[in-house]
Amino acid sequence: MRNIRRVVSINGISIIISCTVPMVACKFNKTTTSSTREIPYKQQSGDRVFKSGYALNPADNNCGGFPTLRIETMPGACVGLVKQSDDASFNPRVILEIPGKKNEFLISDFANWDTTQGKIWYLKSTGNFATTVMTPVLTGLSVPHQLAAGPENHIYFAEDGRIRAFPVSAINGSKPIPASAVVDVVANLPAMNSNGQKNSMHPLKHFAFDSQYNLYINVGAYTDHCSDFKGKECLEADIKFGTEGSTDFREHGAVIRRYKFNGSLAKKWDINYTIVARGLRNSMGLLFTPSGDLIQVENGRDFNESTRPFEELNVIRKADLEGRGGVPHFGWPYCYDYNSTSEEWAKFSFVCDPARNSEYRAPYVFLPPHSSPLGIIQYTGSMFPAEYRNQIFLARRGSWNRERLTG
């Protein structure tokens, strides 16, 4: 696996585009250089390949007390395996340090797309692979994905059809979180199994809070490239409801919705949402900048070719979020890359032509094709070298349909 490093800047914030994985620890040796040259991958004697696919020696605790993964990193850095589960359905998505509890984390697990087997795990790192504890504390969930700390000292998490929350005070180590502590925050989101069928290819929900605690929620495209509607406008509501769909794009997928915060958790969020961006096939990473822009990472369509399309990093400007330029359109399914028209939508080339469509927004940064960006965070810690502080780390799952793998 390659650790491809690239740096861009948005409003003074640098972005490091690189690969990372759940439940690993990164550590820097401060006595060595932080050059961007990569270290070759070398599997060593005594290594074994774990369920995660990574090679390591379980007896090697040289990466901050954890076994070192045999992957490429920058000089001075190592990546160690903190813990893994032998549960065959274990599919970790997001890890969150519990506010006020050092070295204690929650992990969402969407359990192989089973709508009754999703979990949230509790992990307490002891600094040692053998003694680190990981236990499910919330079970029976429907493909959970995003985890985030939010208003009123609650932990918020996303299932496919709703956003829910529980107080930090309900977390008691490895003990189950009481069902009575969990409340619905936003309900009736387009779910994976609407009408008893898997009606959406992209049911996982990612979300972010702005400075006013308004919720911005990804509603992924129901299809790969809306192929059932060749030659006419892509009305994704047809896929959702199985009838002639509404022309109101509020019902479509491939959008980001904003739900207004009503001032308290008891009053929840206004159910009358606003669409703030469209033409985004699947937004699996959302992050606000201090200036109020929203950074989004895009999982693009699945061409058979391994070299197209690029994945994208897009920026939804504050002015667009406030509706001052209409509802911005980022191209899907009509075009890909900068403004290349999808073959199925040749008659709609105007959608991605800024001269003919003032609402079109081109990608801000291209990412390797099919590399599946799944999260972005801004690093504000002090463990890594100073050059990394206040920069953004981008995680990519890695390509599944390329001859030369990326991510």
Buried (B, 14 or more C-beta within 10 A) or exposed (E): BBBBBBEEEBEEBBBBBBBBBBBBBBBBEEEEEBEEEBBEBEEEEEBEEBEBEBBBBBEBBEBBBBBBBBBBBBBBBBBBBBBBBEBEBBBBBBBBBBEEEEEBBBBBBBBEBEBEBBBBBBBBBEEEBEEBBBBBBBBEBBBBBBBBBBBEEBBBBBBBBBBBBBBBEBBEEBEEBEEEBBEEBBEEBBBBBBEEEEBBBBBBBBBBBBEEBBBBBBBBBBBBBBEEBEEEEBBBBBBBBEEEBBEEBBBBBBBBBBBBBEEEBEEBBBEEBBBBBBBBBBBBBBBBBEEBBBBBBBBBBBBEEBEBBBBBBBBBBBEBBEEEEEBBBBBBBBBBBEBBBBEBBEEBBEBBEEEEBEBBBBBBBBBBBBBBBBBBEBBEEEEBBEEBBEBBBBBBBBBEEBEEBBB
